Structures are given as C-alpha cells and as structure tokens.
Amino acid sequence: MKLTNSDYILIINNILLLITLAYLYYKLEYESGIFVKDNILINTCKYVNDKRNPNYIFYKKLNNKLYVKDFNKTYFPDLKHAKTLYIFENPDYLYTIEANLPKKYVLKYSSGWAMNMVKEKDTPIKEIVDKSKELIQRQDDDLDDPDIIRELKPKYFIEEYLGKDLVDYKFLMIYGKIIVVQIMGNRFGEIDGLEKGSEKALKKGHDIYYTQYDADGKLLPDNYLKRKKFKSKENPYPLPKNFEKMKDICYKFYEITKIEFFRVDFYEIKDEIYFGEYTIYPSDCKFPISKQVERHVQNQINKNNI
C-alpha cells in the first residue's frame, strides 16, 4: 500500500505530538515536583519530628533558643552568638529593667515558632509588654504540647541586637550530607520595629532573595529546591568567607547528634561566624522537589556510605 502525502504529514504530526507530550511529562515529573507527593526529604523530616521518635524531646531542646546556647558552649565553645541579657517569665518584668535596656535589642520566647520581636526604634515599653504577652497566645504546636512545656519550661529573654538586614546562611543536611546551602537576604523587606521576626512579618508579601549552592560551593539551579514566594537572586550572593568552617560545624553537629535531617543557620558579621539556630523542622517538612533532585540527593547520601 502506497502512502500518500497526507499519510506522511499525519505520521510526522503524530511523532511531533508524542515528542511534545514526552517533553511535557518530563518537565512536570522531573522539574515541577507536581508528581512527587512523598520524597526522601519530606519523609525523613516527618520521621525525625514524629512524637514517637525516642529522641523527640531532645530535638525540641535543640530548637529551644536558650537550651541551645548551653549546648553550643559544651560542644562549640568558640562559636559566637548573640548575648543573652535578661531572662524572665512575665513580660511585666520589662517595666523594672526599662532604664537598663539598650536602645536596640531583640526580645524572644525560648520555644515556639517566630516568637521574636526586634526593638530597633523608639517604642513605648507598654506596647512591647502587651505584644510580648500576645506572642504566646496564638496557636503553636510546641507551646500547646504539655510534654515540651514540662521539659523545657520556656521563658522570655532579651538578646543583643546584631544588626539590620543580616544575610542568612542556611545549611540543609540529610544523613550527614549537606545537600543545599541557601543564602538568603531581604528577609523582612521594609518591615522594621516589633513586627520584624514575627509570624506576621514572615507571612507578609515582599520579595525575599536567595542563592543556592551545593556542598562544594557550586551554584545550584533555582528549581533544585524551590521556596514559595522567594526569588532567586539575579546577581548571586557570594559564599561566606567562613564557608568551610561552617561546613565543619554542620558535620560535627551531625556526628554528635546523628539527627537524620536538620538545618543549621549562620550569620557572618565582620568576617566572624555567628550562630543562628538549629532547625529540626525546616520549611514545615514541605519540600516539593522533583524526582531528578530526589535521585541526586539519594546519590549524595549513598556516596562513600556503606
């Protein structure tokens, strides 16, 4: 049977259609993360944070902003952090120390998420006291857990002010491997005053810029580990001068704790490393990665491991 010109055109169109569909499937499955409902990052993060995990309370202690300073004094005595100036249980205590407070400082609650207020401009002490009380009235998994409250006995504290618009260096690790370093700036946009560092500020709509690197300091594409509402910086943030030292701290922290999944945050001030926090529940365990990225992560984990 002899094929006509129309038959050839139909065959070519079908081939082109199949190629287009295959390309779209590839883009969806391997780059968008749409088909990745569960992945190694999500599952490991959930495992670590499961209340049935025998180390659950210890992990929550590492998230406690006061406990972790004592932990670092033991294991990382040379690691700098913001100094604790006052610790108290009732915000009304601020009235008694108002005259001794520095012009700028950070007020925090030791447990819970986004329990911070930054005092960097003239603000009436009553407003600070009232907003401090409001901090612990909203729903928070840690503060609603009686086991955590009993073990950690969370408190308010005043911390020294380290500066405005600090750049975050965030090292995400799984099974002892650094899989991404996110350098993040413009965290609060034009927000200042008591809202900075709060839940409200973190949810406000403004551009947050970031750059991603791998453990060797090589740039990673924006779609490697996407962050909603965040923008990949056109002119990449440079690596910190203390990049290798920060990595060493992360590796040592893993050797000490053997936590399967966590993130360590740092600042770099006047070329010196300052500790930010250990995050055992990064990004609420939401990581919409592609299968391509998941395979890469799995290869990193398997590399040199038995």
N, C-alpha and C positions, 0 to 999 in steps of 0.2 A: 504494500500500500504506500503510495507516494504522498509525502507530507506536503501540504500547501504552505504558502507564505503565512497564512493566518495561523496554521498549526505551530509554526516556528515562533511566531510572535507570542502565542499563548504559552508555549513551553518556557520561553525566556521570561515572560511576566511571572510565571509560577516560581521559577528559580529565584528571581529577584524578590518575590514575596516571601519565600522561605528564608532567604538570607536576611531580609529585614526583620522577620519575626524572631529568628535566632539571635540577631543583634539586640533586639529589644528585650528578649528574655535574659540575655547575658547582662545587659545594663540593669535590669530590675533585680535579678537574683544576686549578682556579684558586686554591684556598686551601690544600689539604693538601700539594701538591707530589708526591703519590704517582705521578702520571704523568710527572713531569719527571725522567727518568733522566739526561739531559745538559742543561745550560743554560749560558748565557754566562759565569756566574761560575765554574762547575766547569771548563769547557773552557779559559777564559783562564788560570785558576790552574794547570792542568796544563801548558799551553803554556809558561808562564813558568818552571816548575820542571822542564821536560824537560831531561835531561842533554845533549841535542843542541842546546839553545839556546846560541848562541855567547856569551851573557852569563852563563851558568850560574854560573861560579866567582865573577864579580863580585857576583852576587846573594847567593851564600853568604857572601861577605865582609861584605856589609851585615847579614847575620844574625849575624856574629861579634861578640860583646859587647865585645871590645877594639878591633878594627878600626874599628867604627862610631864610636867616640869620636874617633878621629883624623879620620874622615870629617866628623863634625859640627864639629870645630874648624876645618876648612877652609871649610865651606860655611855653617855655622850657629854662628859663634863666640859668639854671645850666648845660645845655648840651654843651659840648665843641665842637669846630670846628676849622678848620684851619683859622688863622687870615688873614684878607684882608689887604694887604699892600698898594696897589695903585689901583685906578680906573681911566680909561681913555677911550676915544673914538677912538683915532687914534694911531696905533702902533708906529708911528714915535716918540711919546712921550717917548718911551723907551730910545731914544738917550739922552734925557735931564736928565734922572734919572739913567743912567747906573752906575755911580760911587757909587750910594747909594743902588743898588740892592744887596741882599745877594748872596752868592756863589751858593746856590741851592734854587730854588723856582718853583712854578707852575703857568703857565700863562693860563687863561681860558677866554672864551667868555660866558657871563651870560646866554644866551639862545642857544638852538640848541643841537644836539646830538654829543657826542665825540669831543667837542670843547675844548680840553685840550692839553697842551704841558708841558713836565716836563724838566726843566733845572737843570740837576744834574752833568754835566761835562762841561769842557771848550768849549763854543760855541760862535762864533762871533756874536755880537749884531745884525749885518745886517741880518744874517741868521734867527735869532729869529724874527726880524721885518718882513722880507719877508714871512716867514711861517705863521706869525700871520695874515697877510693880506689874505693869501691863505685859511685860515680856513673858512672864511665866504663867499668864492666864490663858494664853492660846493653846490649842491642842498641839502636843508634841509627844511622839512615841516614847522617848526616853523619860520625859517628865511625868508621863502617865503610867509608867511601869514601877510598881512598888518595890520590886527587887533591885532596880537600879537606884532608886531613891534611898533605900536602906543601905546599900553597899557604898554608894558614892557620896551621899549627903551633900548634894550640890549647894553652892554658895555664890554670892555675888563677889566680884573683886574688881579693883581698879588696876589698870595696866598702863605702863608708859606709852606715850604716843610716838610711833616710829617714823611717821612721815606721811605725806599726802600722795595718793596715786601710786602706791608701790606696785611693782610688777611681781606677779606670782610665778614661781617655777614649780610645776606640778609633775611628779614622777609617779606613773601608774605601774604597779608591779603585780605579776601573777606567777605563782610558784617560783619566786626568786628571780624572775626575769623582768627587766624594765622593758615594757612594750611600747610606751609612748611617753614623751616629755612634752607637756603643754605649757607654753609660756603665754601668760595671759595678762593683758593690761586693760585700762579703762573700765575697771570692774563696776564702778558706780557712776560713770558719766559725769553729769553736772550735779549729782546729788552730794550734798555735804551735810554737816551737822549730825544730829542724833539719828537720822534715818540711815546714814551710811553704815553698812554692815548688817542692817536689819533684814528681816524677811521681806518687808515691803520694798526695800531698795533693790534686793536681788531679783524681785519679780517685775520691777518697773521696766518699761520698754525703752532701752537705749542700746546703742551699739557697744558690744564687748569684743575686743580684738584678740586673736590668739595665733600662735605659730606652733607647729608640731614637728618634733624631731624624734629619731629613734635613739637607741642607747649609744650608738656610735657618733651621734651628733649630725646625722644626715637628715635633711628635710623630708618630711612625710607629706603626702598629698592631703588636701582638705578632706577628702572623703574617706580617709583612713579611719578616723574616729571623730565623727561629726558631733558638734554641740549645738543644740537648737538655740536659735536667736543669737548665736555668736558668729562673728565674721572672721574668716581667715585674713590675716594682715597682708596687704599687698607688698609692703616692704617688711620682710620677716624680722621678728625680734631676734637679736643675736643670742647665742648661747651665753649663759652666765660665765664669768671668769672662773668661778669655782665649780664648774660643771663636773669635773672628775671627783672632787671631794664630795659633792652632793650625791653622786652615784655611790661612792664608798659608804656613805651614811645609810643609804637605802639598802644596800646589800647587807650591811652589818645588822640593821634593824630586822631584816628577814631572818638572818642566822640566829638572832636572839629569840624572836617570837614565833618563827615558822608560820606566820599568817599567810594563808594561800592567796589572798587578794587584798590589796590596800593601795593607798596613795599617800605620798609624803609631799608636803608643801614647804617651800622655802622662799625667803626673800634674800636679796643681796644688797646690802647697804654699805657704802664706802668700801666696796670690794670684800666685805666680810659676809659670811653666811649667817643668816638669822632663821631660826626655826619658825615655821608657821603652824602646822598641825599634822597629825596622822589621821587620815580619813579611812575608816574601815567600811563605810557605806557610801562610796563615791557615786555621785550622779544618781542617787536613789536606786542603784543597781540597774539603770536603764542605759543600755549600750546597743543601739541599733546598727551593728556592724554588718558588713557583707560577708558572704562565705569566703570570698577571696582573702579578706582581712583575717577571718577566723582561722583559715588554714595557715596564714603567716604567723599568727600568734601561737598556734599549736606547734609549728616548726621551731619557733623560738624556745618554747618550753622544752621540747624534746632535744634541743641542741645540747650536746655534751652531758645530757642527763641519762641515767640508766633507767 
